[in-house]
């Protein structure tokens, strides 16, 4: 049988290495917030002939919208992210006239404007939604596993695995925002909540098998029972995730530009969720039962206390 639990420190190390670049980017660069959170306008125009994005940006600057982000998509479509531009305003009419003079006729595909106060409200509600989901998951798992020795531990391990997936996705998008100006919007929040649900769903499947095997006493030690349970659910977890990954990969490759990064967030989130449910969530149960986590914190506290004491004799010499 595969010894997955015996190599738990290796799996934890891999998770740490995967999270580290994203955490560094989050600490120094944060996330590139879209207009859903900061306020502004997302304007999509489809031209008859391909426009020059620099000239479009220059036209916007001439009308007081300097610093706008202009991107060229397929079918001569230009996506403009700018300060708030109201429908029917003189500024919008003037910009449209100048663009027609330079590039010919165009079709307005969409104009979405969000005020700064609405953007802040959406941001605050998004944070509240994620926090509420985490608390609800913890309470539900604690209730579902109330007959186990430590029901809240199961919920806590599922939350930690969920945070692993969420931080991984946030870190990747922080790096993408830094390198490629990829912004997050309200759809990204939807993706995050979906990833959280998928991650916890996979972890609960493993936990439920652990509970059944504990009741049946299929192995002499808790570590062996957890390892046996993970191996039992391994093929099922991989097959379920693979079908989702293949579908999302097709949507990412051949879907529209407007949902491209939403699908990408789901794609990497599902992969991270599959990894964490197999290699992190249940392994944390064993690490707790074996006292690995307690020894780690004990060693850290002892090292913190010993540092000042050990430095004094060195100065005396």
ABEGO torsion letter per residue (X at the ends): XBBAAAAAAAAAAAAAAAAAAAAAAAAAAEBBBBAAAAEEBBBBBBBABBBBAAAAAAAAAAAGABGBBBBBBBGGBBBBBBBBBBBGBAAAAAAAAAAAAAAEBBBBABBBBBBAAAAAAAAAAAAAAAAAAAAAAAAAAAAAAAABABAAAAAAAAAAAAAAAAAAAAAAAAAAAAAAGBBBBAAAAAAAAAAAAAAAAAAAAAAAAAAAAAAAGABABAAAAAAAAAAAAAAAAAAAAAAAAAAAAAAAAABBAAAAAAAAAAAAAAAAAAAAAAAAAAAAAAAAAAGAAAAAAAAAAAAAAAAAAAAAAAAAX
